[in-house]
Amino acid sequence: MYDVVVVGAGPAGISASIQLKRSGIKPLLLEKDKVGGLLLNANFVENYPGFPDGVSGEMLAETFLKHLKNAGVALRKETVKKIFKKNNVFHIVTDKDEIPAKCVILATGTLPKKLGIPGEGDIVGRRLFYEIKDLPANTGTFVVIGGGDIAFDYALNLSKTAEKIDVIIRGDMPKCIPVLSENVERKENIKIYYRTIPVSMKEEKNIIVECNAEGKQKNFVSDYVLVAAGRTPNTGMLSDELRKGIMPGFFLAGDVKNENFRQTGIAVGDGLLSAMKAVKFLREKHEDYR
């Protein structure tokens, strides 16, 4: 029986785990992939306190991992399949085990949305990706679909090594923060196409993205496609009971609950708060912690 199981080792889960350890609680942290969450996709983080010159997402993730290790937090690489509560105990079912816990902090972040157009599913994982960290190569030609912060950050990240990047946006203007669009506009190997709607994809020698550009067909040819068309909370592993609402001993932290407010600083603070709430819950409900 674990005191607290933290699901997800992004900034929120890491922050929660470190705070729990400081409070005398031994958490178990579960992560299906690499530690760092969406930081591993981030080109450059400019607004995280303590790094006045900015820091790459990858380097910040490495710093978080080092802190996690120094704190002595137990970390296991497992995929969580289901979480439910029975007889006042939480059960976390993974691809390797079933883990009982008194508390759960869910910090699973978000999942990327799909475009839902013909041909998309045929090339996922080979030529089409939703996370830049999953790309098999960062050289060649790319099509990035989306007009928000993530799409523009992807384009900037790729611009260091890519031959050409076409950014396809449905609307008349970007939806990202100004500093990102300004940086993209300075890159000679990035070109933005507005009022362009992807309608289908097909794979020949390369990937062909067929689009409707103001009533006319326009095709984009590239080695790879990156889709950044929004994200949705990653809560599919929750039982119906947990999904319905607040339950004592169960806490959400970070992007999984914060809709479009996806910032590292917010996630870190949220993780810290959820850990403090978990400690308060344990002390109130279990005599062993008083």
C-alpha positions as a Markdown table, in Angstrom:
| # | Residue | x | y | z |
|---|---|---|---|---|
| 1 | Met | 0.0 | 0.0 | 0.0 |
| 2 | Tyr | 1.5 | 3.3 | -1.1 |
| 3 | Asp | 0.7 | 6.6 | 0.7 |
| 4 | Val | 0.5 | 8.5 | -2.6 |
| 5 | Val | 0.9 | 7.4 | -6.2 |
| 6 | Val | 1.6 | 10.2 | -8.6 |
| 7 | Val | 0.7 | 9.4 | -12.3 |
| 8 | Gly | 2.8 | 11.4 | -14.8 |
| 9 | Ala | 6.3 | 12.7 | -14.6 |
| 10 | Gly | 5.9 | 16.1 | -16.2 |
| 11 | Pro | 6.5 | 19.3 | -14.3 |
| 12 | Ala | 3.4 | 18.9 | -12.1 |
| 13 | Gly | 4.1 | 15.3 | -11.2 |
| 14 | Ile | 7.7 | 16.0 | -10.5 |
| 15 | Ser | 6.9 | 19.0 | -8.3 |
| 16 | Ala | 4.3 | 17.0 | -6.4 |
| 17 | Ser | 6.6 | 14.1 | -5.8 |
| 18 | Ile | 9.5 | 16.3 | -4.5 |
| 19 | Gln | 7.1 | 18.1 | -2.1 |
| 20 | Leu | 5.6 | 14.9 | -0.8 |
| 21 | Lys | 9.1 | 13.6 | -0.1 |
| 22 | Arg | 10.0 | 16.8 | 1.8 |
| 23 | Ser | 6.8 | 16.3 | 3.9 |
| 24 | Gly | 7.9 | 12.8 | 5.0 |
| 25 | Ile | 5.6 | 11.0 | 2.6 |
| 26 | Lys | 7.1 | 8.3 | 0.2 |
| 27 | Pro | 5.4 | 8.7 | -3.1 |
| 28 | Leu | 5.5 | 6.4 | -6.1 |
| 29 | Leu | 5.9 | 8.2 | -9.4 |
| 30 | Leu | 4.7 | 6.4 | -12.5 |
| 31 | Glu | 5.6 | 7.5 | -16.1 |
| 32 | Lys | 5.0 | 5.6 | -19.3 |
| 33 | Asp | 7.6 | 7.6 | -21.3 |
| 34 | Lys | 10.5 | 9.9 | -20.7 |
| 35 | Val | 10.5 | 12.3 | -17.7 |
| 36 | Gly | 9.6 | 15.9 | -18.6 |
| 37 | Gly | 6.2 | 15.8 | -20.3 |
| 38 | Leu | 5.6 | 18.5 | -22.9 |
| 39 | Leu | 8.9 | 20.2 | -21.9 |
| 40 | Leu | 10.5 | 17.6 | -24.3 |
| 41 | Asn | 8.6 | 19.3 | -27.1 |
| 42 | Ala | 9.5 | 22.8 | -26.1 |
| 43 | Asn | 12.1 | 24.7 | -28.2 |
| 44 | Phe | 12.9 | 27.4 | -25.7 |
| 45 | Val | 11.4 | 28.3 | -22.3 |
| 46 | Glu | 11.7 | 32.0 | -21.7 |
| 47 | Asn | 9.4 | 32.7 | -18.8 |
| 48 | Tyr | 10.4 | 30.1 | -16.1 |
| 49 | Pro | 11.9 | 31.9 | -13.1 |
| 50 | Gly | 15.5 | 31.2 | -12.4 |
| 51 | Phe | 16.6 | 31.1 | -16.0 |
| 52 | Pro | 17.0 | 34.8 | -17.0 |
| 53 | Asp | 18.5 | 33.9 | -20.4 |
| 54 | Gly | 15.9 | 31.2 | -21.1 |
| 55 | Val | 16.5 | 27.5 | -21.3 |
| 56 | Ser | 15.7 | 24.7 | -23.8 |
| 57 | Gly | 12.8 | 22.5 | -22.8 |
| 58 | Glu | 15.1 | 19.4 | -22.9 |
| 59 | Met | 17.6 | 21.0 | -20.6 |
| 60 | Leu | 14.9 | 22.1 | -18.1 |
| 61 | Ala | 13.5 | 18.5 | -18.2 |
| 62 | Glu | 17.0 | 17.2 | -17.4 |
| 63 | Thr | 17.3 | 19.6 | -14.5 |
| 64 | Phe | 13.9 | 18.5 | -13.1 |
| 65 | Leu | 15.0 | 14.9 | -13.4 |
| 66 | Lys | 18.2 | 15.5 | -11.5 |
| 67 | His | 16.2 | 17.2 | -8.7 |
| 68 | Leu | 13.8 | 14.2 | -8.7 |
| 69 | Lys | 16.7 | 11.8 | -8.3 |
| 70 | Asn | 18.4 | 13.9 | -5.6 |
| 71 | Ala | 15.1 | 13.8 | -3.7 |
| 72 | Gly | 15.2 | 10.0 | -3.8 |
| 73 | Val | 11.7 | 9.7 | -5.3 |
| 74 | Ala | 10.8 | 6.2 | -6.5 |
| 75 | Leu | 10.2 | 6.3 | -10.2 |
| 76 | Arg | 8.8 | 3.4 | -12.3 |
| 77 | Lys | 8.3 | 3.3 | -16.0 |
| 78 | Glu | 4.8 | 1.8 | -16.4 |
| 79 | Thr | 1.7 | 2.7 | -18.4 |
| 80 | Val | -1.4 | 3.3 | -16.3 |
| 81 | Lys | -4.4 | 1.5 | -17.8 |
| 82 | Lys | -7.1 | 2.2 | -15.2 |
| 83 | Ile | -7.6 | 3.9 | -11.9 |
| 84 | Phe | -10.6 | 3.1 | -9.6 |
| 85 | Lys | -11.5 | 3.2 | -6.0 |
| 86 | Lys | -12.8 | 0.2 | -4.0 |
| 87 | Asn | -13.3 | -0.2 | -0.3 |
| 88 | Asn | -11.7 | 3.2 | 0.4 |
| 89 | Val | -8.5 | 2.3 | -1.5 |
| 90 | Phe | -7.4 | 3.5 | -4.9 |
| 91 | His | -6.2 | 0.9 | -7.3 |
| 92 | Ile | -3.8 | 1.9 | -10.1 |
| 93 | Val | -3.7 | -0.8 | -12.8 |
| 94 | Thr | -0.7 | -0.6 | -15.0 |
| 95 | Asp | 0.8 | -2.7 | -17.8 |
| 96 | Lys | 2.9 | -4.5 | -15.2 |
| 97 | Asp | 1.0 | -4.4 | -11.9 |
| 98 | Glu | -2.0 | -3.4 | -9.8 |
| 99 | Ile | -0.9 | -0.8 | -7.2 |
| 100 | Pro | -3.0 | 0.1 | -4.1 |
| 101 | Ala | -2.8 | 3.6 | -2.7 |
| 102 | Lys | -4.3 | 5.9 | -0.1 |
| 103 | Cys | -4.1 | 8.9 | -2.4 |
| 104 | Val | -3.6 | 9.6 | -6.1 |
| 105 | Ile | -2.3 | 12.7 | -7.8 |
| 106 | Leu | -3.2 | 12.6 | -11.5 |
| 107 | Ala | -0.7 | 14.6 | -13.5 |
| 108 | Thr | -1.1 | 12.9 | -16.9 |
| 109 | Gly | -1.2 | 16.1 | -18.9 |
| 110 | Thr | -2.9 | 16.2 | -22.3 |
| 111 | Leu | -3.2 | 14.2 | -25.5 |
| 112 | Pro | -3.0 | 15.8 | -29.0 |
| 113 | Lys | -6.1 | 16.1 | -31.1 |
| 114 | Lys | -6.3 | 14.5 | -34.5 |
| 115 | Leu | -7.4 | 16.3 | -37.6 |
| 116 | Gly | -9.8 | 13.6 | -38.6 |
| 117 | Ile | -9.2 | 13.7 | -42.3 |
| 118 | Pro | -8.8 | 10.9 | -44.8 |
| 119 | Gly | -5.3 | 9.3 | -44.9 |
| 120 | Glu | -4.2 | 10.7 | -41.5 |
| 121 | Gly | -4.4 | 7.3 | -39.7 |
| 122 | Asp | -2.4 | 5.5 | -42.4 |
| 123 | Ile | 0.8 | 7.4 | -41.8 |
| 124 | Val | 0.7 | 8.1 | -38.0 |
| 125 | Gly | 4.0 | 7.0 | -36.4 |
| 126 | Arg | 5.8 | 6.7 | -39.7 |
| 127 | Arg | 5.5 | 10.1 | -41.5 |
| 128 | Leu | 3.0 | 11.9 | -39.3 |
| 129 | Phe | 3.5 | 12.8 | -35.7 |
| 130 | Tyr | 1.8 | 14.9 | -33.0 |
| 131 | Glu | 4.8 | 15.4 | -30.7 |
| 132 | Ile | 8.1 | 16.7 | -32.0 |
| 133 | Lys | 9.9 | 14.4 | -29.5 |
| 134 | Asp | 8.6 | 11.4 | -31.5 |
| 135 | Leu | 10.1 | 12.5 | -34.8 |
| 136 | Pro | 12.6 | 10.0 | -36.2 |
| 137 | Ala | 14.6 | 12.8 | -37.8 |
| 138 | Asn | 14.8 | 16.6 | -37.6 |
| 139 | Thr | 16.3 | 17.1 | -41.1 |
| 140 | Gly | 14.5 | 17.3 | -44.4 |
| 141 | Thr | 11.2 | 19.0 | -45.2 |
| 142 | Phe | 8.2 | 19.4 | -42.9 |
| 143 | Val | 4.6 | 20.5 | -42.9 |
| 144 | Val | 3.4 | 21.8 | -39.5 |
| 145 | Ile | -0.4 | 22.1 | -39.2 |
| 146 | Gly | -1.7 | 24.5 | -36.6 |
| 147 | Gly | -1.6 | 28.2 | -35.7 |
| 148 | Gly | -1.1 | 28.2 | -31.9 |
| 149 | Asp | 1.9 | 28.3 | -29.6 |
| 150 | Ile | 2.7 | 24.6 | -30.0 |
| 151 | Ala | 2.7 | 24.8 | -33.9 |
| 152 | Phe | 5.0 | 27.8 | -34.0 |
| 153 | Asp | 7.3 | 26.4 | -31.3 |
| 154 | Tyr | 7.5 | 23.2 | -33.3 |
| 155 | Ala | 8.5 | 25.2 | -36.4 |
| 156 | Leu | 11.1 | 27.1 | -34.5 |
| 157 | Asn | 12.6 | 24.0 | -33.1 |
| 158 | Leu | 12.8 | 22.3 | -36.5 |
| 159 | Ser | 14.2 | 25.5 | -38.2 |
| 160 | Lys | 17.6 | 24.7 | -36.7 |
| 161 | Thr | 18.2 | 21.7 | -38.9 |
| 162 | Ala | 15.3 | 21.4 | -41.4 |
| 163 | Glu | 15.6 | 22.3 | -45.1 |
| 164 | Lys | 12.1 | 23.7 | -45.4 |
| 165 | Ile | 9.1 | 24.1 | -43.1 |
| 166 | Asp | 5.6 | 25.0 | -44.3 |
| 167 | Val | 3.2 | 26.1 | -41.6 |
| 168 | Ile | -0.5 | 25.7 | -42.5 |
| 169 | Ile | -3.1 | 27.8 | -40.7 |
| 170 | Arg | -6.8 | 27.7 | -41.1 |
| 171 | Gly | -7.4 | 31.3 | -40.1 |
| 172 | Asp | -6.3 | 34.8 | -41.1 |
| 173 | Met | -3.6 | 35.1 | -38.4 |
| 174 | Pro | -1.6 | 33.1 | -35.8 |
| 175 | Lys | -3.2 | 32.3 | -32.5 |
| 176 | Cys | 0.2 | 32.2 | -30.8 |
| 177 | Ile | 1.9 | 34.8 | -28.6 |
| 178 | Pro | 3.6 | 37.6 | -30.6 |
| 179 | Val | 7.1 | 36.6 | -29.7 |
| 180 | Leu | 6.7 | 33.2 | -31.4 |
| 181 | Ser | 5.2 | 34.6 | -34.6 |
| 182 | Glu | 7.9 | 37.3 | -34.7 |
| 183 | Asn | 10.7 | 34.7 | -34.4 |
| 184 | Val | 9.1 | 32.5 | -37.0 |
| 185 | Glu | 8.8 | 35.3 | -39.5 |
| 186 | Arg | 12.6 | 35.9 | -39.2 |
| 187 | Lys | 13.4 | 32.3 | -40.3 |
| 188 | Glu | 14.2 | 32.0 | -44.0 |
| 189 | Asn | 13.3 | 28.3 | -44.1 |
| 190 | Ile | 9.8 | 28.8 | -42.6 |
| 191 | Lys | 6.9 | 29.9 | -44.7 |
| 192 | Ile | 3.3 | 30.4 | -43.4 |
| 193 | Tyr | 0.2 | 29.8 | -45.4 |
| 194 | Tyr | -3.0 | 31.3 | -44.0 |
| 195 | Arg | -6.6 | 30.4 | -44.8 |
| 196 | Thr | -5.5 | 26.9 | -45.8 |
| 197 | Ile | -7.5 | 23.9 | -44.6 |
| 198 | Pro | -6.1 | 20.3 | -44.8 |
| 199 | Val | -8.7 | 18.0 | -46.4 |
| 200 | Ser | -6.7 | 14.7 | -46.9 |
| 201 | Met | -3.3 | 13.1 | -46.9 |
| 202 | Lys | -1.6 | 10.4 | -48.9 |
| 203 | Glu | 1.8 | 8.8 | -49.0 |
| 204 | Glu | 3.7 | 8.4 | -52.3 |
| 205 | Lys | 7.4 | 9.0 | -52.4 |
| 206 | Asn | 6.8 | 11.7 | -49.8 |
| 207 | Ile | 3.7 | 12.9 | -47.9 |
| 208 | Ile | 1.2 | 14.9 | -49.8 |
| 209 | Val | -1.1 | 17.1 | -47.8 |
| 210 | Glu | -4.1 | 18.2 | -49.9 |
| 211 | Cys | -5.6 | 21.5 | -48.8 |
| 212 | Asn | -8.4 | 23.9 | -49.6 |
| 213 | Ala | -6.8 | 27.3 | -49.9 |
| 214 | Glu | -9.6 | 29.9 | -50.3 |
| 215 | Gly | -11.6 | 27.6 | -52.6 |
| 216 | Lys | -8.6 | 26.3 | -54.6 |
| 217 | Gln | -6.8 | 23.1 | -54.2 |
| 218 | Lys | -3.2 | 23.4 | -52.9 |
| 219 | Asn | -0.9 | 20.5 | -52.2 |
| 220 | Phe | 2.1 | 20.5 | -49.9 |
| 221 | Val | 4.8 | 17.8 | -50.3 |
| 222 | Ser | 7.1 | 17.0 | -47.4 |
| 223 | Asp | 9.1 | 14.2 | -45.7 |
| 224 | Tyr | 7.2 | 14.6 | -42.4 |
| 225 | Val | 4.0 | 16.1 | -41.1 |
| 226 | Leu | 3.6 | 17.5 | -37.5 |
| 227 | Val | 0.1 | 18.2 | -36.3 |
| 228 | Ala | -0.5 | 20.7 | -33.6 |
| 229 | Ala | -4.3 | 21.1 | -33.7 |
| 230 | Gly | -5.0 | 21.4 | -30.0 |
| 231 | Arg | -4.9 | 19.0 | -27.0 |
| 232 | Thr | -7.4 | 17.3 | -24.7 |
| 233 | Pro | -7.0 | 16.2 | -21.0 |
| 234 | Asn | -5.6 | 12.7 | -20.6 |
| 235 | Thr | -8.2 | 11.1 | -18.3 |
| 236 | Gly | -9.1 | 8.0 | -20.3 |
| 237 | Met | -7.8 | 5.7 | -17.5 |
| 238 | Leu | -10.2 | 7.0 | -14.9 |
| 239 | Ser | -13.2 | 5.0 | -13.7 |
| 240 | Asp | -16.6 | 6.5 | -14.3 |
| 241 | Glu | -16.8 | 7.3 | -10.6 |
| 242 | Leu | -13.5 | 9.3 | -10.6 |
| 243 | Arg | -14.4 | 11.1 | -13.8 |
| 244 | Lys | -17.6 | 12.4 | -12.3 |
| 245 | Gly | -16.1 | 14.8 | -9.9 |
| 246 | Ile | -14.1 | 15.5 | -6.7 |
| 247 | Met | -13.4 | 12.5 | -4.5 |
| 248 | Pro | -11.5 | 12.6 | -1.2 |
| 249 | Gly | -7.8 | 11.6 | -1.7 |
| 250 | Phe | -7.9 | 12.1 | -5.5 |
| 251 | Phe | -6.2 | 15.2 | -6.9 |
| 252 | Leu | -5.6 | 16.6 | -10.4 |
| 253 | Ala | -2.5 | 18.6 | -11.1 |
| 254 | Gly | -1.1 | 20.5 | -14.1 |
| 255 | Asp | -2.3 | 20.5 | -17.7 |
| 256 | Val | -4.8 | 17.7 | -17.2 |
| 257 | Lys | -7.0 | 20.2 | -15.4 |
| 258 | Asn | -5.9 | 23.6 | -16.7 |
| 259 | Glu | -7.4 | 23.6 | -20.2 |
| 260 | Asn | -5.4 | 26.0 | -22.4 |
| 261 | Phe | -3.3 | 27.4 | -19.5 |
| 262 | Arg | -0.4 | 25.2 | -20.3 |
| 263 | Gln | 2.7 | 26.7 | -18.7 |
| 264 | Thr | 5.6 | 25.1 | -16.8 |
| 265 | Gly | 5.3 | 27.5 | -13.9 |
| 266 | Ile | 1.6 | 26.9 | -13.5 |
| 267 | Ala | 2.1 | 23.1 | -13.6 |
| 268 | Val | 4.9 | 23.2 | -11.0 |
| 269 | Gly | 2.8 | 25.3 | -8.7 |
| 270 | Asp | -0.2 | 23.1 | -9.2 |
| 271 | Gly | 1.9 | 20.0 | -8.4 |
| 272 | Leu | 3.1 | 21.6 | -5.2 |
| 273 | Leu | -0.4 | 22.5 | -4.2 |
| 274 | Ser | -1.8 | 19.0 | -4.9 |
| 275 | Ala | 1.0 | 17.5 | -2.8 |
| 276 | Met | 0.2 | 19.8 | 0.1 |
| 277 | Lys | -3.5 | 18.9 | -0.1 |
| 278 | Ala | -2.6 | 15.2 | -0.2 |
| 279 | Val | -0.5 | 15.5 | 2.9 |
| 280 | Lys | -3.4 | 17.4 | 4.6 |
| 281 | Phe | -5.8 | 14.6 | 3.6 |
| 282 | Leu | -3.5 | 11.9 | 5.0 |
| 283 | Arg | -3.1 | 13.7 | 8.3 |
| 284 | Glu | -6.8 | 14.2 | 8.7 |
| 285 | Lys | -7.9 | 10.8 | 7.7 |
| 286 | His | -5.1 | 8.5 | 8.8 |
| 287 | Glu | -3.8 | 8.5 | 12.4 |
| 288 | Asp | -0.4 | 7.3 | 11.3 |
| 289 | Tyr | 0.4 | 10.7 | 9.8 |
| 290 | Arg | -0.7 | 12.9 | 12.8 |
